[in-house]
């Protein structure tokens, strides 16, 4: 499946293919530079590829080549990891790096933006799941509906900001990869920092409250509004897991949702 792009862009294979649920990736060399060839038929992934080109290396990995089917990206070669930082003693520093990177992505640009997916469409699976399961999901869905009906400061969104999607590019610093190409309220892009199931500490006592204060300050967001986005996104994440039949995995975002909802009740 990579052969035509390898020939077209004169690439040298530099590793084994990586397969995800919606993309195929291949480490390659492009003009002797480490790169990653990414192919996808998923709408969000393709919107993300066009968005990476639009960002033009400012806050996101550089795009070397791009067409309707594939994107050729600069490959991260640094050894630092935000996930390791957050899992250890540098959770606060990791959150600040994430906020600084997201701010770069949200900055206005003169170039016409590519076609993007409305945030309301991204949330389309939450209301049906809330109708089915009720409880915490119903509360999250209610909040999401209210947020989506009255967006504040809409921007071009990455759509999947978490510790594994901002990588160490050495001299180029921390840069984002794997956007979903959304448009909507900027507060949404910070919510997954609190819900990332790859981080075992997300529901630890006091973690959400501490990172809430840091992210709200760094991103200049009202803490209550950020809490609402955390609850909404946690509900959406749980709805996705439930829709896939992964009931056990849904408990991780639901635990974060319950913490956020409790904070909102306490005012």
C-alpha positions in Angstrom: 0.0 0.0 0.0 3.0 2.3 0.5 4.7 1.5 -2.8 3.3 4.2 -5.0 4.1 7.0 -2.6 7.6 5.5 -1.9 8.3 5.8 -5.7 6.5 9.1 -6.2 8.4 10.9 -3.3 11.6 8.9 -3.7 11.6 7.5 -0.2 13.8 5.0 1.5 12.1 2.6 3.9 13.6 3.1 7.4 11.6 0.8 9.7 8.6 -1.5 10.1 5.0 -0.4 9.3 2.9 0.8 12.2 -0.9 0.0 12.0 -3.5 1.9 14.0 -7.3 1.6 13.9 -7.5 4.3 11.2 -4.0 4.8 9.7 -1.0 3.0 8.3 2.4 4.6 9.0 5.9 3.8 7.7 9.2 5.2 8.9 11.2 6.4 5.9 14.0 8.7 4.8 13.2 11.7 2.6 16.3 13.5 1.2 18.2 11.7 3.9 15.9 13.2 6.6 13.9 11.0 9.0 10.2 11.1 8.0 7.0 9.3 8.6 4.7 8.3 5.7 1.0 8.2 6.8 -1.9 6.8 4.8 -5.5 6.9 5.9 -9.0 6.7 4.5 -10.6 8.2 7.6 -12.2 11.6 7.2 -10.8 13.1 10.4 -7.3 11.8 9.6 -7.4 13.3 6.1 -8.6 16.6 7.5 -5.8 16.4 9.9 -3.2 15.9 7.1 -4.4 19.1 5.4 -4.3 20.9 8.7 -0.7 19.8 9.3 0.2 21.4 6.0 -1.7 24.6 6.9 0.3 24.9 10.2 3.5 24.7 8.2 5.7 23.6 11.0 4.5 26.2 13.5 3.5 24.1 16.6 3.2 20.9 14.5 5.5 18.6 12.7 6.6 19.8 9.3 4.9 18.4 6.2 7.4 17.5 3.4 4.8 16.1 0.9 1.0 15.8 0.9 -1.8 14.6 -1.3 -5.4 13.4 -1.0 -4.3 10.0 0.3 -1.1 10.5 2.3 1.0 12.9 4.2 4.8 12.8 4.6 5.9 14.2 8.0 9.0 15.2 9.8 9.8 12.3 12.2 10.4 13.1 15.9 13.8 11.8 16.9 14.1 13.3 20.5 14.1 11.1 23.5 11.9 13.1 25.9 8.3 12.0 26.5 5.5 14.0 28.0 3.8 10.8 29.0 6.9 9.7 31.1 7.1 13.2 32.5 3.4 13.3 33.5 3.6 9.8 35.0 6.6 10.8 37.1 7.4 13.9 39.0 7.0 16.4 36.1 3.2 16.4 35.5 3.0 20.2 36.0 5.8 20.8 33.5 4.2 18.4 30.9 0.9 20.4 31.2 2.7 23.7 30.6 4.4 22.3 27.5 1.1 21.1 26.2 -0.5 24.5 26.8 2.3 26.3 25.0 2.1 24.0 22.0 -1.7 24.3 21.8 -1.4 28.1 21.9 0.8 28.0 18.9 -1.7 25.8 17.0 -4.6 28.1 17.9 -2.8 31.3 16.8 -4.5 33.1 13.8 -3.0 32.7 10.4 -3.4 34.6 7.2 -3.7 31.6 4.9 -7.2 30.3 4.1 -7.8 27.3 6.4 -8.6 23.9 5.0 -12.1 22.3 5.3 -12.6 21.2 8.9 -15.1 19.1 10.9 -17.5 21.0 13.1 -17.0 20.2 16.8 -20.8 19.5 17.1 -20.4 16.6 14.6 -17.5 15.2 16.6 -19.9 14.8 19.6 -22.7 13.1 17.6 -22.2 9.8 19.4 -22.6 11.2 23.0 -26.4 11.9 23.1 -27.4 8.4 21.9 -25.0 6.8 24.5 -26.5 9.1 27.2 -30.0 8.0 26.2 -28.9 4.4 26.5 -26.8 4.5 29.7 -28.0 7.6 31.5 -26.3 8.5 34.8 -22.9 10.2 34.4 -23.1 10.0 30.6 -26.4 11.9 30.7 -24.9 14.7 32.8 -21.9 14.9 30.4 -24.1 15.0 27.4 -26.3 17.8 28.8 -23.1 19.9 29.4 -21.8 19.2 25.9 -25.1 20.3 24.3 -24.9 23.6 26.2 -21.3 24.2 25.4 -21.8 23.4 21.7 -24.8 25.7 21.5 -22.8 28.7 22.7 -19.2 28.5 21.6 -16.7 31.0 23.0 -13.6 32.0 21.0 -13.8 29.3 18.2 -10.6 28.4 16.6 -9.0 25.7 14.4 -8.7 22.7 16.7 -6.1 19.9 16.8 -8.9 17.7 18.1 -6.8 15.0 19.8 -4.3 16.8 22.1 -2.8 14.4 24.6 0.7 13.5 26.0 1.4 11.1 23.1 0.5 13.5 20.4 3.1 16.2 21.3 6.6 14.9 20.6 10.2 15.9 21.1 11.6 17.2 17.8 15.0 18.1 19.4 16.1 21.5 18.0 12.6 22.2 16.8 11.2 21.7 20.3 7.8 20.1 21.2 5.5 19.7 18.2 2.1 18.2 17.7 1.2 15.3 15.4 -2.0 13.4 14.5 -4.6 16.2 14.4 -8.3 15.4 13.6 -9.0 18.7 11.8 -11.8 20.2 13.8 -13.2 23.7 14.4 -14.9 24.9 17.5 -14.3 26.4 21.0 -10.6 26.4 21.9 -11.2 25.1 25.4 -12.0 21.7 23.9 -8.4 21.1 22.9 -7.3 21.1 26.5 -9.7 18.6 27.8 -8.0 15.4 26.7 -5.0 16.4 28.9 -7.2 15.3 31.8 -8.7 12.2 30.2 -5.8 10.4 28.5 -6.3 6.8 29.4 -2.6 6.1 28.7 -1.7 8.1 31.8 -2.4 5.9 34.8 -2.7 8.8 37.2 -5.6 10.6 35.6 -8.1 9.7 38.4 -5.6 9.9 41.3 -6.7 12.0 44.2 -6.1 15.7 43.6 -4.6 15.3 40.1 -7.4 16.8 38.1 -7.7 19.8 40.5 -4.0 20.5 40.4 -3.7 20.3 36.7 -6.9 22.3 36.3 -5.4 25.3 38.0 -2.2 25.0 35.9 -4.0 24.6 32.6 -6.6 27.3 33.3 -3.8 29.8 34.1 -1.5 28.8 31.2 -4.4 28.7 28.6 -6.2 31.7 30.1 -9.5 29.8 30.4 -12.1 30.1 33.1 -11.7 27.1 35.4 -15.5 26.3 35.3 -15.6 26.4 31.5 -12.6 24.1 31.4 -14.2 21.7 33.8 -17.3 21.6 31.6 -15.2 20.7 28.6 -13.4 18.0 30.6 -16.7 16.5 31.6 -18.0 16.7 28.0 -14.9 15.1 26.5 -14.8 12.4 29.2 -18.4 11.5 28.4 -17.6 11.4 24.6 -14.5 9.2 25.2 -16.6 6.8 27.3 -19.3 6.8 24.6 -16.7 5.8 22.0 -15.5 2.9 24.2 -19.0 1.8 24.9 -19.9 2.0 21.2 -16.9 -0.3 20.4 -18.1 -2.8 23.1 -15.1 -1.9 25.3 -17.1 -1.5 28.5 -14.1 -1.9 30.8 -12.1 0.8 29.0 -15.1 3.2 29.4 -14.5 3.3 33.2 -11.3 5.3 32.8 -12.9 8.4 31.2 -16.1 7.9 33.4 -13.9 8.2 36.5 -12.6 11.5 35.3 -16.1 12.7 34.4 -17.3 12.0 37.9 -14.5 14.0 39.4 -15.1 16.9 37.0 -18.9 16.8 37.7 -18.3 16.8 41.4 -16.1 19.8 41.1 -18.8 21.6 39.1 -21.4 20.8 41.7 -19.2 22.2 44.5 -19.0 25.5 42.5 
